[in-house]
Amino acid sequence: MASAIAIAGLATAEAVALRTQDVPTVTFTRDIAPIVFTSCAPCHRRGGPGPFSLTTYDEVRRRATQVAEVTRSRFMPPWKVEPGVGHYLDQHPLTGPQLALIETWARTGAPRGNPQDLPRLPDWPDGWLLGKPDLIVRPSQAFSLQAQPTDAFRIFAIKVPLSKRTYVRGIEFHPGNARVVHHANIRIDRTPATRLLDEADPLPGYDGLMPRSAEYPEGHFLGWTPGQVAPLVSPELAWPLEPNSDIVVQLHMQPSGAVEQVLPEIGFYFSDRPPSRTPTILRLGSQGIDIPPGESRYVIRDAYTLPVDAQLLAIQPHAHYRAREIRGVADLPDGTSRLVMHIKDWDFRWQHVYREVTPIRLPKGTRLSMEYTYDNSAANARNPQLPPARVFWGQRSKDEMGDLWFQLLAGNDRDRELLTAQITTKMTAEDIIGYETMLKVDPRDAELHDDVALLYLGLGQAADAVRHFQASAALKPELAAAHFNLGTVLAQAGRLDDAVVAFRAALDRRPGYALAHNNLGRVLLAQGRTGDALKHLQEAVRLDGANPQALFGLAEAYAAVGSYDLAVETIDRALKLPMPEALAQQVLVKREQYLRRRPPGLLIELSSAAP
């Protein structure tokens, strides 16, 4: 019996040995190259955005241990969304079996394998992945990134040379130096605000904040992370780009230890026709963030219920270093819920716009919600402040943010207008909370007071706007514009006597301030002081005869003193100038009123002179 047991045991051992020998060796050519060529080499190749190439056996073998570590931890490829959440374009997370193959290959010496098993390396197009752009823009000079110990942020205002409104299907961003550029935030500024900040800095670009006038195109996200090239939208969803606009690029750069030259460029792809549909952007989040030091589980929440049917086209989360977990949920009217975003291990260094392969239908009444969790303890290895400090909401990376952006498409223009109006009011109210939060940290920042005052005005809260413009004028008493802003909002609040004082203060500092003469004249006219009003409105037109509002104000002053012929003549000058449609309609109504009150002879003379 003992002999039989021994023989059986021997047979078992022999079978195990045979099975072990039958297990094929994991090799680069057969098993690893297909994974690397598909999931790593699109960025890690010569000329690609990755810091080193992974296109040959020798290149991958030298980094076998590193490749196994960063894929096992899912640090690479940089896809942070949890498996099973959504179906996104360019979604290529590694599977469990693929991770096991890489781990085994690195542990067993990274064997090459049979050269005949090596798949063909993909052909990546040189230059522009979306094809030849219709327009390429770049800063006039490269920025020299110094060999400094900390990350650098730089904002560039790049002029877009267009002479007419143009429709954009998409952009392709090239970082200019993939070794150091980590990601880019991109906006459009239709005003000179960002350009003036750029020009005021002696170096290319400037270090600071984007002004509020730098915005996403209506209904669209713009941005760049390594390997990300957003596909072109269909012509029906293209966005308008106005003449004299700047594309604003904020670069997050990681120094390499040497001085590096950085010259980004952007390719534009145009449509030959106007869009027929415009998406709407919803931002959920909290701008009242105030995290105590040491707090390891600080949670913010926000929600919005759709007033119309819509489709979810894309979603973009944003936070800084202390965020750990991010969730977005759609609760549908039928009682079901759908997880539309979930990142368990948020990493500020890897941000992305997640665009749905197939838009998600969201019926009217769907509740969209977000929940972000933050760790401001010393145990958070990504905490930029050790020992931990109190953290407020703010736009600098040492501050904290928490936004979840949704790109929504309503079914028709009427629904889009309703959706956009509601969302704008909601987001403006949250923006006000953010600016008030930043002013807790720096109450002497006059620009923050100006920005939040304008937001209050947008919600019709003139009294709060007055409070902040008063603070700004006290901080910048020498600036005429500060007193002009204060006078304007005082007039809107009905405090006309105080408005007159503020406008006179602006003119004391800048006598040739055409807008201040105009607004002062309008206030004096409202007070019945027509003689003084006429003098200031005439001076406003003399200083700036191309301002239709100044001409309109002067026409009203002429009418107030009974000079209807001069009022009509002045209005006709105004009508030759470009102006908003609403103002043009108002001017035409006034013109008809003034014509009816002119002497008949003059009216006949005008009619006969008309072409």
URVENVEN-V301958 format. One record per pair of residues at least 12 apart in sequence whose ideal C-beta (glycine too) atoms are under 6 Angstrom apart, sorted by the first residue. I is the first residue (numbers start at 1). J is the second residue. D is the distance in Angstrom with one decimal. If there is no record, write none. Layout:
I_J_D ; I_J_D
//
This chain:
25_111_5.9 ; 26_101_5.5 ; 26_104_4.7 ; 26_105_4.4 ; 27_111_5.1 ; 27_113_2.6 ; 28_57_5.1 ; 28_112_5.4 ; 28_113_5.4 ; 29_113_3.7 ; 29_114_5.8 ; 29_117_4.0 ; 29_118_4.2 ; 30_113_5.2 ; 30_117_4.0 ; 31_101_5.0 ; 32_105_5.2 ; 33_118_5.7 ; 33_119_5.7 ; 34_119_5.5 ; 35_98_5.3 ; 36_54_5.5 ; 36_60_5.8 ; 39_77_5.0 ; 39_92_5.3 ; 40_54_4.9 ; 41_54_5.5 ; 41_55_5.2 ; 42_227_6.0 ; 43_226_5.4 ; 43_227_4.3 ; 49_178_4.1 ; 49_226_4.1 ; 51_179_5.5 ; 55_121_5.9 ; 57_112_5.4 ; 61_110_4.7 ; 64_106_4.2 ; 64_110_4.2 ; 65_106_5.6 ; 68_102_5.3 ; 68_103_5.3 ; 68_106_3.9 ; 71_94_5.9 ; 71_99_5.8 ; 71_102_5.4 ; 78_350_4.2 ; 79_93_4.5 ; 80_343_4.6 ; 80_350_5.8 ; 81_343_5.8 ; 82_342_4.6 ; 85_339_5.4 ; 85_342_4.9 ; 87_357_4.7 ; 88_354_4.7 ; 89_355_4.8 ; 89_357_5.8 ; 128_172_5.7 ; 128_267_5.5 ; 129_229_5.0 ; 130_172_4.9 ; 133_267_3.0 ; 133_268_5.7 ; 133_269_6.0 ; 134_268_5.7 ; 134_269_5.9 ; 134_270_4.5 ; 135_268_4.3 ; 136_265_5.8 ; 136_267_5.1 ; 137_158_5.1 ; 137_160_5.9 ; 137_266_5.5 ; 138_263_6.0 ; 138_265_3.9 ; 139_156_4.9 ; 139_158_5.7 ; 139_204_5.5 ; 141_204_4.5 ; 142_261_4.5 ; 142_263_3.9 ; 143_204_4.5 ; 143_205_5.6 ; 143_262_4.8 ; 144_259_5.8 ; 145_180_5.7 ; 145_253_5.3 ; 145_255_6.0 ; 145_260_4.5 ; 145_262_5.6 ; 146_259_6.0 ; 147_255_5.8 ; 147_257_5.4 ; 147_258_5.5 ; 147_259_5.9 ; 148_255_5.2 ; 151_254_5.5 ; 152_253_4.5 ; 153_252_5.7 ; 154_205_4.2 ; 154_251_5.1 ; 155_205_5.6 ; 155_206_5.6 ; 155_250_4.7 ; 156_205_4.3 ; 156_249_4.8 ; 157_194_4.1 ; 157_195_4.2 ; 157_198_4.2 ; 157_246_4.4 ; 157_248_5.6 ; 158_247_5.0 ; 159_246_5.8 ; 160_245_5.3 ; 160_247_5.7 ; 162_243_4.9 ; 163_243_5.7 ; 165_240_5.5 ; 165_242_5.7 ; 166_241_5.0 ; 166_270_5.6 ; 167_238_4.1 ; 167_240_5.8 ; 167_271_4.3 ; 167_274_5.8 ; 168_238_5.8 ; 168_239_5.3 ; 168_241_5.2 ; 168_268_5.9 ; 169_232_4.4 ; 169_233_5.4 ; 169_238_4.9 ; 169_269_4.9 ; 169_271_5.0 ; 170_230_6.0 ; 170_232_4.1 ; 170_269_5.1 ; 171_266_5.4 ; 171_268_5.6 ; 172_229_5.8 ; 172_267_4.4 ; 173_224_4.0 ; 173_266_5.5 ; 174_265_4.9 ; 175_264_5.5 ; 176_262_5.0 ; 176_263_4.2 ; 176_264_4.1 ; 177_260_5.5 ; 177_262_4.6 ; 179_256_5.5 ; 180_253_4.9 ; 180_254_5.7 ; 180_256_5.4 ; 180_260_4.9 ; 181_251_5.6 ; 181_253_5.6 ; 182_252_4.6 ; 182_254_5.2 ; 183_225_4.7 ; 183_252_5.1 ; 183_351_6.0 ; 184_224_4.2 ; 184_249_5.6 ; 184_251_5.5 ; 185_223_5.7 ; 185_250_4.2 ; 186_222_3.9 ; 186_223_5.5 ; 186_249_5.6 ; 187_214_4.0 ; 187_215_5.7 ; 187_248_4.5 ; 188_217_5.6 ; 188_245_5.6 ; 189_213_5.2 ; 189_214_4.3 ; 189_246_4.7 ; 189_248_5.1 ; 190_242_5.4 ; 190_245_5.0 ; 191_213_4.4 ; 193_211_4.2 ; 193_213_4.6 ; 194_211_5.7 ; 194_214_5.3 ; 194_246_5.7 ; 194_248_4.9 ; 195_246_5.4 ; 209_395_5.4 ; 212_451_5.4 ; 214_248_4.4 ; 217_239_3.8 ; 218_278_6.0 ; 219_278_4.9 ; 219_279_3.4 ; 219_280_5.6 ; 219_281_5.8 ; 220_239_5.2 ; 221_316_5.4 ; 221_353_4.8 ; 225_351_5.8 ; 225_352_5.6 ; 232_269_5.6 ; 235_271_4.3 ; 235_273_5.9 ; 236_275_5.6 ; 236_276_4.4 ; 236_277_5.2 ; 237_275_5.7 ; 237_277_5.8 ; 238_271_4.1 ; 238_275_4.5 ; 247_266_5.9 ; 249_264_5.9 ; 279_407_5.2 ; 279_409_4.9 ; 280_408_4.9 ; 280_416_6.0 ; 280_419_5.1 ; 280_420_5.1 ; 281_407_6.0 ; 282_406_4.4 ; 282_408_5.9 ; 282_423_5.1 ; 283_403_5.4 ; 283_405_5.3 ; 283_427_5.4 ; 284_302_4.2 ; 284_370_4.4 ; 284_404_4.8 ; 285_302_5.6 ; 285_402_4.7 ; 285_403_4.1 ; 286_300_4.0 ; 286_302_5.9 ; 286_402_5.7 ; 287_393_4.7 ; 287_430_5.3 ; 287_433_4.6 ; 287_434_3.0 ; 288_433_4.8 ; 288_437_5.7 ; 289_393_3.9 ; 289_400_5.1 ; 290_392_5.7 ; 291_374_5.8 ; 291_376_4.5 ; 291_391_4.4 ; 293_388_4.1 ; 293_389_5.4 ; 293_390_5.5 ; 294_377_5.3 ; 294_388_5.5 ; 295_376_4.9 ; 296_375_5.0 ; 296_377_4.2 ; 298_374_4.3 ; 299_373_5.3 ; 300_372_5.2 ; 300_402_5.1 ; 301_371_5.0 ; 302_370_5.5 ; 303_367_5.7 ; 303_369_3.9 ; 304_368_5.4 ; 305_367_4.9 ; 306_362_5.9 ; 306_364_5.9 ; 306_366_4.8 ; 307_418_5.8 ; 307_422_6.0 ; 308_364_5.4 ; 308_410_5.5 ; 308_415_3.9 ; 308_419_5.5 ; 309_363_5.6 ; 309_364_5.1 ; 309_411_5.2 ; 310_362_5.1 ; 310_408_4.4 ; 310_410_5.2 ; 311_359_3.9 ; 311_361_5.9 ; 311_409_4.6 ; 312_360_4.1 ; 312_362_5.7 ; 313_359_5.3 ; 313_407_4.4 ; 313_409_5.6 ; 314_353_5.7 ; 314_355_4.2 ; 314_407_4.2 ; 315_341_5.4 ; 315_354_5.2 ; 315_406_5.6 ; 316_353_4.7 ; 316_405_4.3 ; 317_341_6.0 ; 317_404_5.3 ; 318_403_4.5 ; 319_401_5.6 ; 319_402_5.2 ; 320_348_5.4 ; 320_397_5.4 ; 320_400_5.0 ; 320_401_5.6 ; 321_348_5.0 ; 321_382_4.7 ; 321_384_5.1 ; 322_374_4.5 ; 322_375_5.8 ; 322_376_5.2 ; 322_383_6.0 ; 322_400_5.6 ; 323_346_4.5 ; 323_372_5.6 ; 323_374_5.4 ; 324_346_5.8 ; 324_373_5.3 ; 324_375_4.9 ; 325_344_5.5 ; 325_373_4.4 ; 326_343_4.4 ; 326_346_5.4 ; 326_372_5.4 ; 327_342_5.3 ; 327_371_4.7 ; 328_340_4.8 ; 328_341_3.4 ; 328_370_5.1 ; 328_404_5.2 ; 329_369_5.1 ; 330_366_5.6 ; 330_368_5.7 ; 331_367_4.3 ; 332_366_5.3 ; 333_363_5.5 ; 333_365_4.0 ; 370_404_4.1 ; 372_402_4.4 ; 376_388_5.1 ; 376_391_5.8 ; 384_398_5.4 ; 392_437_5.3 ; 392_441_5.5 ; 393_434_5.4 ; 393_437_4.7 ; 394_438_5.5 ; 428_455_5.6 ; 428_458_5.5 ; 428_459_5.9 ; 431_455_5.5 ; 432_452_6.0 ; 432_455_5.0 ; 435_448_5.7 ; 435_451_5.9 ; 435_452_3.7 ; 444_475_6.0 ; 446_472_4.6 ; 446_475_4.2 ; 446_476_5.1 ; 449_468_4.3 ; 449_471_4.7 ; 449_472_4.1 ; 450_472_5.2 ; 452_468_5.4 ; 453_465_4.3 ; 453_468_3.8 ; 453_469_4.8 ; 462_492_5.0 ; 462_493_3.9 ; 465_489_4.6 ; 466_489_5.2 ; 466_493_5.6 ; 469_485_5.0 ; 469_486_4.3 ; 469_489_5.3 ; 473_486_4.9 ; 480_506_4.4 ; 480_509_4.0 ; 480_510_3.8 ; 480_513_5.5 ; 483_502_5.0 ; 483_505_4.2 ; 483_506_4.0 ; 484_506_4.3 ; 484_516_5.1 ; 486_502_4.5 ; 487_499_4.7 ; 487_502_3.3 ; 487_503_4.1 ; 488_519_5.9 ; 490_502_5.9 ; 491_523_5.3 ; 496_523_5.4 ; 496_527_5.7 ; 499_523_5.1 ; 500_523_5.8 ; 503_516_5.3 ; 503_519_5.9 ; 503_520_3.8 ; 512_543_5.9 ; 514_540_5.1 ; 514_543_3.8 ; 514_544_4.0 ; 517_536_4.6 ; 517_539_4.7 ; 517_540_4.0 ; 518_540_3.9 ; 518_550_4.6 ; 518_553_5.7 ; 520_536_5.0 ; 521_533_4.7 ; 521_536_3.6 ; 521_537_3.7 ; 521_553_5.9 ; 522_553_5.2 ; 525_557_5.7 ; 530_560_4.7 ; 530_561_5.5 ; 533_557_5.2 ; 534_557_4.5 ; 537_553_5.0 ; 537_554_4.3 ; 537_557_4.9 ; 541_554_5.2 ; 548_574_4.4 ; 548_577_4.6 ; 548_579_4.2 ; 551_570_5.4 ; 551_573_5.5 ; 551_574_3.8 ; 552_574_5.4 ; 552_587_5.6 ; 554_570_5.3 ; 555_567_4.4 ; 555_570_4.1 ; 555_571_4.7 ; 559_594_5.6 ; 564_594_4.8 ; 564_597_5.1 ; 564_598_4.4 ; 565_598_5.9 ; 565_602_5.3 ; 567_594_4.7 ; 568_594_5.1 ; 571_587_5.7 ; 571_591_4.7 ; 574_587_5.9
//
